[in-house]
Amino acid sequence: MSALFFFVTLLKAQFMKKRLLKYLKRGIIILGSIYVVACVLVYYFQEKLLFHPEAIPKTESYSYDEDFTEKFYEVTAGVELNTLLFKADSINEKRKLIFYIHGNAENLSTAGGVAPIYTKQGYDCFVYDYRGYGKSNGEIDSEEGLFADAQILYSKMTLEYAEEDITIVGYSIGSGVAAWLASKNAPNKLILQAPYFSMKDMMSTKYPILPAFLLRYPLETNERLKETKCPIYIFHGDKDQAIPYSSSEKLKKAVNTIDLTRLVGMGHTGFSGNQKYRTKLSEILSN
């Protein structure tokens, strides 16, 4: 009787084990399918993750106290980027320029607000909208295109300003574009606000489960800064929740000539209103 009981118990255990393995395999297949679908979605729709454009009508007028000129530049057939050029109240015959590249959730209806801090230093300030942002048409569809657009506009500005009188400023996602632009040209200075080490690094931190090869916008700021010959200045808030301050520390380690300023208690926004930034910026731009 005990042998029969043992045999029945063993059969039940084997049956349960088979059922468990069956459900386990099914679960692995389902999770694997979800993972593959997630990878495909990230690969093909990563522009939606990185860029947050908000279009505005071309008929809308910008309202700023500073003197500015609005202009559209055709960067490729049928695609025009909207730009603003703010003029400084300067009596100097030699004009100097800030070439400003804004963040991923701005457009010229707000980004133009950065101009006064630079125009008060005697610098004209050029700001533009990426494809699909503000009044600019088209869509961002590649890292190469993002860089090419910046280069076209920068080259336009060099027709009016000597490169030795141009300072490139990049904020947040614009810092990667600014770093690339500085590495391919010869501006006087490069200033980065809240930069990332690279988008690969950001991805490994925020989405460690996803393979790096999915990323079509590596935006390797670290590599580009190694190729940049002009002085590099970085400002970063140590309470930044979007791009951690450690990103700038890693950039400093990669390129030890970087002048890194830690903005104590500051988050991801508010550079123009930060007194430490304003004071240091005045010193940088006066040289």
HELIX and SHEET records of a PDB file:
HELIX    1   1 SER A    2  LEU A   50  1                                  49    
HELIX    2   2 LEU A  108  ALA A  111  1                                   4    
HELIX    3   3 GLY A  112  VAL A  114  5                                   3    
HELIX    4   4 ALA A  115  THR A  119  1                                   5    
HELIX    5   5 GLU A  143  MET A  157  1                                  15    
HELIX    6   6 GLU A  163  ASP A  165  5                                   3    
HELIX    7   7 ILE A  173  LYS A  184  1                                  12    
HELIX    8   8 MET A  199  LYS A  206  1                                   8    
HELIX    9   9 ALA A  212  LEU A  214  5                                   3    
HELIX   10  10 THR A  221  GLU A  227  1                                   7    
HELIX   11  11 TYR A  245  ALA A  254  1                                  10    
HELIX   12  12 GLN A  275  LEU A  285  1                                  11    
SHEET    1   A 8 PHE A  68  THR A  76  0                                        
SHEET    2   A 8 VAL A  79  PHE A  86 -1                                        
SHEET    3   A 8 TYR A 123  TYR A 128 -1                                        
SHEET    4   A 8 LYS A  96  ILE A 101  1                                        
SHEET    5   A 8 ILE A 166  TYR A 171  1                                        
SHEET    6   A 8 LYS A 189  GLN A 193  1                                        
SHEET    7   A 8 ILE A 232  GLY A 237  1                                        
SHEET    8   A 8 ASP A 259  LEU A 263  1                                        
END                                                                             
